């Protein structure tokens, strides 16, 4: 671990605290969650805590303060060394080794948090902590403030403001440095290879869970810690359920299979979706819809570049999909009108009901404002009755990472041509904003229909 990476991030956070008028940041890691008696869910650290420390053990807190002289001071509280528990649960870093290993100024046993936190908060103008409180920060701070208030008569002042640490750290995490970009490229490579393995393995008669197993095997065998979210493996009509969990449905000749799966590598996520024919060949109807979704993704990728709004990729995809729905008879031209009418009325949402992308990073749905800060809002059709609203969508800048994932989902209904019934298609890639456009980090798996068929029929 390069401790300088995390020290630089803490320095940036300290600078943000200075700009905000000073204060102290308190950031706990995630708590362990029991699964049932005497067993726990696999532990996963808090993303923001890890972002600032690089430390993965549970029961740990970071306190970062900016003094009156402007100097920063970082303190970590963590589990003490314990020979007996280390025999059962594994090695612990311990407070003595932590300053050198983590690059912090001081480290203490977690049991010392109650005693030392009040002094770290004393005479600070504000305290910043995660207000979602998943790690118990607010309760811990409340105890510390109660002790400080009892000392006001001797001139010790408690902070007079409690502020959300996410407002500072989330903005930092939105922009990926070169270290993070390298990790995300590797996560994209591992994820893409897993999708290739699933395509090559797929054949009629297998079940969804067989392909899920191949994906998980591929993730771990390439060094990923595991999936970055619950994998979706959906065949046939199941692909029209957006968050379908891999089940036991049989893969049948003539059906499509939609896999939405990504891995976590070095605490960073990939998020990839491919849809392919179980038997290795698209039917004409499947190919028509697949090519439409791919054209929508191409249009979205084209506008994903610095200076564009985050929302632009969505509207680019929506327009292509809407025109395709009219051309293929999914939407009646006499009833729904032109593509502009379809977009304005949101009629397309019958077959495309989600957004075209989200931020990606340490979390698969990563942090970061989607609305632009301190900018004049921009006019944007809201897709609801043709009104025009002010939509201050975030302006894309180099270092941001987002997914691009249009789709189409046709459930049986009187207005949909029967040849398209029960077809669900989504195509998703991970895009790093560069100086001139975007880099697709997940294209190690084929995306063109001909390339997919060629891969699935190799050696036949």
C-alpha positions in Angstrom: 0.0 0.0 0.0 1.3 3.4 -0.9 0.6 5.5 2.2 1.3 8.7 0.3 -1.9 8.2 -1.8 -4.0 8.3 1.4 -2.0 11.0 3.0 -2.6 13.2 0.0 -6.3 12.6 0.2 -6.3 13.6 3.9 -4.4 16.7 3.0 -7.0 17.6 0.5 -9.7 17.0 3.1 -7.9 19.2 5.5 -7.7 21.9 2.9 -11.5 21.6 2.4 -12.0 22.0 6.2 -9.9 25.2 6.1 -12.0 26.6 3.3 -15.1 25.7 5.3 -13.8 27.6 8.3 -11.9 24.9 10.1 -13.1 22.0 12.2 -12.6 18.3 12.7 -13.7 15.3 10.6 -14.8 12.1 12.3 -15.1 9.1 10.0 -15.8 5.5 11.3 -15.5 2.5 9.1 -18.4 0.1 8.6 -19.6 -2.1 11.5 -19.7 -5.9 11.2 -23.1 -7.4 10.6 -24.2 -10.7 12.1 -25.7 -13.2 9.7 -27.0 -15.6 12.3 -25.8 -17.1 15.5 -22.0 -16.9 15.8 -21.5 -16.0 12.1 -21.2 -12.7 10.2 -21.8 -11.4 6.8 -18.5 -11.0 4.8 -17.0 -7.8 6.0 -16.6 -4.8 3.7 -15.1 -1.6 5.0 -16.7 1.8 4.6 -15.7 3.3 1.3 -15.0 6.8 2.5 -13.0 5.6 5.5 -10.9 3.4 3.2 -10.5 6.3 0.7 -8.9 8.3 3.5 -6.9 5.6 5.2 -6.4 2.5 3.0 -7.3 0.5 6.1 -9.6 -2.5 5.9 -10.0 -3.8 9.5 -13.4 -3.3 11.3 -13.7 -1.3 14.5 -11.7 1.7 13.3 -12.2 5.5 13.3 -10.3 8.3 11.7 -10.3 11.8 13.3 -8.7 14.5 11.2 -8.5 18.0 12.7 -7.3 21.4 11.5 -5.8 23.4 14.4 -6.0 27.2 14.9 -2.5 27.4 13.3 -3.9 25.6 10.2 -1.9 22.4 10.7 -3.7 19.1 10.2 -3.5 16.2 12.6 -4.7 12.7 11.9 -5.6 10.1 14.5 -6.7 6.6 14.0 -8.5 4.4 16.6 -8.3 0.7 15.9 -8.4 -2.7 17.5 -5.4 -3.5 19.7 -3.2 -6.5 19.1 -4.7 -9.7 20.7 -2.9 -13.0 20.2 -5.9 -15.1 21.0 -8.3 -13.3 18.7 -5.7 -13.2 16.0 -5.6 -17.0 16.1 -9.3 -17.1 15.4 -9.9 -14.0 13.2 -6.6 -13.1 11.6 -3.8 -10.6 12.0 -4.4 -7.1 13.4 -2.3 -4.1 12.7 -2.5 -2.6 16.2 -1.9 0.9 17.4 1.9 0.7 17.7 2.4 -0.2 14.0 -0.4 2.0 12.7 1.3 5.4 12.4 4.0 4.1 10.1 1.8 1.7 8.2 -1.0 4.2 7.6 1.0 7.4 7.5 -1.1 9.0 10.3 0.2 11.1 13.2 -1.2 9.0 16.1 -3.0 5.8 16.8 -4.8 4.5 19.9 -6.8 1.4 20.8 -10.5 1.6 19.9 -11.3 1.5 23.6 -9.7 4.9 24.0 -12.1 6.6 21.7 -14.6 7.6 24.5 -11.7 9.2 26.5 -9.8 10.9 23.7 -12.5 12.1 21.3 -13.7 15.0 23.5 -10.2 16.5 23.6 -9.9 16.1 19.8 -13.2 18.0 19.4 -12.5 20.7 22.0 -12.4 24.3 20.8 -13.2 23.3 17.2 -15.8 25.4 15.4 -17.6 22.5 13.8 -17.5 18.7 13.6 -18.0 16.9 10.3 -19.2 13.3 10.3 -21.4 11.1 8.1 -24.9 12.1 8.8 -26.3 8.8 7.5 -24.8 7.5 10.7 -24.3 3.9 9.5 -21.1 3.7 11.6 -22.6 5.2 14.8 -20.7 8.5 14.4 -23.5 10.8 15.7 -24.0 8.8 18.9 -20.3 8.8 19.6 -20.0 12.5 19.0 -23.1 13.2 21.2 -21.3 11.5 24.1 -18.2 13.6 23.5 -20.1 16.8 23.3 -21.9 16.1 26.5 -18.5 15.8 28.2 -17.3 19.0 26.6 -20.3 21.0 27.7 -19.6 20.0 31.3 -16.2 21.7 30.9 -17.5 25.0 29.4 -17.2 26.8 32.7 -13.5 26.2 32.6 -13.2 27.7 29.2 -13.3 24.5 27.0 -15.8 25.1 24.2 -17.5 22.3 22.2 -18.2 22.7 18.4 -21.3 24.6 17.7 -22.1 23.0 14.4 -22.6 19.4 13.2 -22.0 19.1 9.4 -22.1 16.4 6.8 -18.7 14.9 6.0 -20.1 13.5 2.8 -20.4 17.0 1.3 -16.6 17.2 1.4 -15.5 13.6 0.8 -18.0 12.7 -1.9 -16.8 15.6 -4.1 -13.3 14.3 -3.7 -14.3 10.8 -4.6 -16.1 11.9 -7.7 -12.8 12.6 -9.4 -10.6 9.5 -9.8 -6.8 10.0 -9.6 -4.4 7.9 -11.6 -4.1 5.3 -8.8 -7.9 4.8 -8.9 -8.1 4.8 -12.6 -5.6 1.9 -12.8 -7.6 -0.1 -10.3 -10.8 0.6 -12.2 -9.3 -0.5 -15.5 -8.3 -3.7 -13.9 -11.8 -4.2 -12.5 -13.1 -3.6 -16.0 -10.8 -6.2 -17.5 -11.7 -8.8 -14.9 -15.4 -8.1 -15.3 -15.2 -8.3 -19.1 -13.3 -11.6 -18.9 -16.0 -13.0 -16.7 -18.7 -12.1 -19.3 -16.6 -13.7 -22.0 -16.5 -16.9 -19.9 -20.2 -16.8 -19.4 -20.9 -16.4 -23.2 -18.5 -19.3 -24.0 -20.1 -21.5 -21.4 -23.7 -20.7 -22.3 -25.7 -23.4 -24.0 -29.3 -24.6 -23.9 -30.1 -26.8 -20.9 -28.0 -25.0 -18.4 -29.6 -22.8 -15.7 -29.1 -19.2 -14.7 -27.2 -20.2 -11.6 -24.7 -22.1 -13.8 -23.7 -18.9 -15.5 -23.6 -17.0 -12.2 -21.2 -19.6 -10.9 -18.9 -19.2 -13.9 -18.9 -15.4 -13.4 -18.0 -15.7 -9.7 -15.3 -18.2 -10.4 -13.8 -15.9 -13.0 -13.9 -13.0 -10.7 -12.0 -14.7 -7.9 -9.6 -16.6 -10.1 -8.4 -13.3 -11.5 -7.8 -11.7 -8.1 -11.0 -9.8 -7.6 -12.4 -9.9 -4.0 -15.8 -10.8 -5.4 -18.8 -9.3 -7.0 -19.4 -5.5 -6.6 -23.1 -6.2 -6.4 -25.5 -9.1 -6.7 -25.2 -10.5 -10.2 -28.2 -10.4 -12.5 -28.4 -13.5 -14.7 -31.8 -13.4 -16.4 -33.0 -15.5 -19.3 -36.1 -15.2 -21.4 -38.9 -13.1 -19.8 -36.8 -12.7 -16.7 -34.7 -10.1 -18.5 -37.7 -7.8 -18.3 -37.2 -7.6 -14.5 -34.6 -4.9 -14.0 -33.2 -6.2 -10.7 -33.8 -9.9 -11.2 -31.6 -12.2 -9.1 -30.0 -15.2 -10.8 -32.4 -18.1 -10.2 -32.9 -21.6 -11.6 -34.6 -20.8 -14.9 -33.5 -23.0 -17.7 -31.6 -21.4 -20.6 -33.6 -22.3 -23.7 -32.8 -22.3 -27.4 -34.3 -19.1 -29.0 -34.1 -17.1 -25.8 -31.8 -14.3 -24.8 -29.8 -14.1 -21.6 -29.0 -10.8 -19.9 -26.1 -10.7 -17.5 -25.5 -7.6 -15.4 -22.4 -8.4 -13.3 -19.3 -6.6 -12.1 -16.4 -7.3 -9.8 -14.6 -5.5 -7.0 -10.9 -5.1 -7.3 -8.8 -3.1 -4.9 -12.1 -1.8 -3.4 -13.2 -0.4 -6.8 -16.1 -1.7 -8.8 -16.8 -2.6 -12.4 -20.4 -2.7 -13.7 -21.0 -4.5 -17.1 -24.1 -5.7 -18.8 -24.3 -7.9 -21.9 -27.3 -9.6 -23.6 -26.7 -12.6 -25.9 -28.6 -15.4 -27.5 -28.6 -18.7 -25.5 -28.1 -20.7 -28.7 -25.4 -18.5 -30.2 -27.6 -16.8 -32.8 -30.0 -13.8 -32.5 -33.4 -14.3 -34.0 -34.4 -11.5 -36.5 -36.6 -9.8 -33.9 -34.0 -10.0 -31.2 -31.4 -8.6 -33.6 -33.6 -5.6 -34.4 -34.0 -4.7 -30.8 -30.4 -5.4 -30.0 -29.1 -3.2 -32.7 -31.5 -0.5 -31.6 -30.1 -0.6 -28.0 -26.5 -0.6 -29.3 -27.2 2.4 -31.5 -28.6 4.2 -28.4 -25.5 3.3 -26.5 -23.3 4.6 -29.4 -25.2 7.9 -29.4 -24.8 8.2 -25.6 -21.0 7.4 -25.8 -20.6 10.1 -28.5 -21.8 12.9 -26.2 -20.0 11.6 -23.1 -17.1 14.0 -23.0 -15.7 16.9 -21.0 -18.0 19.9 -21.1 -21.1 17.9 -21.8 -23.8 17.5 -19.1 -24.2 14.2 -17.4 -27.8 14.1 -18.5 -26.8 14.5 -22.2 -26.0 10.8 -22.6 -29.4 9.9 -21.3 -31.3 12.1 -23.7 -29.1 11.0 -26.6 -30.0 7.4 -25.9 -33.7 8.2 -25.3 -34.0 9.9 -28.7 -32.5 6.9 -30.5 -34.7 4.5 -28.6 -37.8 6.6 -29.1 -37.3 6.7 -32.9 -36.7 3.0 -32.9 -39.9 2.3 -31.0 -41.8 4.2 -33.6 -40.0 2.6 -36.6 -40.5 -1.0 -35.2 -44.2 -0.5 -34.2 -43.7 -0.6 -30.5 -45.2 2.9 -30.4 -47.9 3.8 -32.8 -47.0 6.9 -34.9 -50.6 8.0 -35.3 -51.1 8.0 -31.6 -47.7 9.1 -30.3 -46.6 11.4 -33.1 -42.9 12.2 -33.8 -39.8 11.4 -31.8 -40.1 14.8 -30.2 -43.6 14.0 -29.1 -42.5 10.7 -27.7 -39.7 12.3 -25.7 -41.9 15.1 -24.4 -44.7 12.8 -23.4 -42.3 10.2 -21.9 -44.2 7.5 -23.9 -40.8 5.7 -24.3 -40.9 4.8 -20.6 -43.2 1.9 -21.3 -40.2 0.1 -22.7 -37.3 2.1 -21.3 -37.9 3.0 -17.7 -34.5 3.7 -16.1 -31.7 6.2 -16.5 -28.7 5.7 -18.9 -26.0 5.8 -16.3 -24.7 6.5 -12.8 -21.4 7.4 -11.2 -19.0 4.4 -10.6 -16.1 4.1 -8.2 -15.6 2.4 -4.8 -19.4 1.9 -4.8 -21.2 0.6 -7.8 -23.6 3.5 -7.5 -20.9 5.8 -6.5 -21.1 9.1 -4.6 -21.1 12.6 -6.2 -23.6 15.3 -7.0 -25.5 14.7 -10.3 -26.6 18.4 -10.3 -24.1 21.1 -11.0 -23.0 23.3 -8.1 -22.9 27.0 -8.4 -23.9 27.1 -12.1 -26.8 28.6 -13.9 -29.4 25.9 -14.5 -29.9 24.8 -18.1 -33.2 24.3 -19.9 -34.1 20.6 -20.2 -37.3 18.9 -21.3 -38.4 16.9 -18.4 -40.2 14.1 -20.4 -43.4 14.7 -18.5 -46.0 16.4 -20.7 -43.6 18.5 -22.7 -42.9 21.1 -20.0 -39.5 22.7 -19.8 -37.7 22.7 -16.5 -34.5 24.1 -15.2 -32.1 21.1 -14.9 -28.7 22.0 -13.7 -27.1 18.7 -14.7 -23.5 18.1 -13.7 -20.9 19.1 -16.2 -18.6 16.2 -17.0 -14.9 16.7 -16.3 -11.8 14.4 -16.8 -11.4 11.9 -14.0 -15.1 11.2 -13.5 -16.3 7.7 -14.2 -19.9 6.7 -15.1 -21.8 3.9 -16.7 -23.6 4.0 -20.0 -26.4 1.5 -20.0 -29.5 1.9 -22.3 -32.0 -0.9 -22.6 -35.3 -2.0 -23.9 -37.8 -4.3 -22.1 -40.9 -5.5 -23.9 -43.6 -7.2 -21.8 -46.6 -8.8 -23.5 -49.3 -6.3 -24.2 -51.9 -5.4 -26.8 -49.9 -2.5 -28.3 -46.5 -4.4 -28.6 -45.9 -6.6 -31.7 -46.0 -10.2 -30.5 -42.6 -10.9 -32.1 -40.9 -8.7 -29.5 -42.7 -10.1 -26.4 -40.6 -11.1 -23.4 -37.4 -9.6 -24.9 -35.3 -7.7 -22.5 -32.0 -6.2 -23.6 -29.5 -4.0 -21.8 -25.9 -3.0 -22.8 -23.7 -1.4 -20.2 -20.1 -0.2 -20.2 -17.9 1.8 -17.8 -16.6 5.1 -19.1 -13.8 7.2 -17.8 -13.9 10.9 -18.8 -10.7 11.8 -20.5 -9.3 15.1 -21.9 -10.9 14.6 -25.3 -13.8 12.1 -24.8 -14.2 8.9 -22.8 -12.4 5.7 -22.4 -14.5 2.5 -22.2 -12.8 0.4 -19.6 -15.1 -2.7 -20.1 -14.8 -3.4 -23.8 -12.8 -6.5 -23.3 -16.1 -8.4 -23.9 -17.7 -8.1 -27.4 -20.6 -5.7 -27.8 -21.5 -5.9 -31.5 -24.0 -8.6 -32.3 -21.8 -10.2 -35.0 -18.9 -10.3 -32.6 -21.0 -12.0 -29.9 -22.2 -14.6 -32.3 -18.6 -15.2 -33.5 -17.4 -15.6 -29.9 -20.2 -18.0 -28.9 -19.7 -20.2 -32.0 -15.9 -20.5 -31.9 -14.9 -24.1 -32.7 -18.4 -25.1 -33.8 
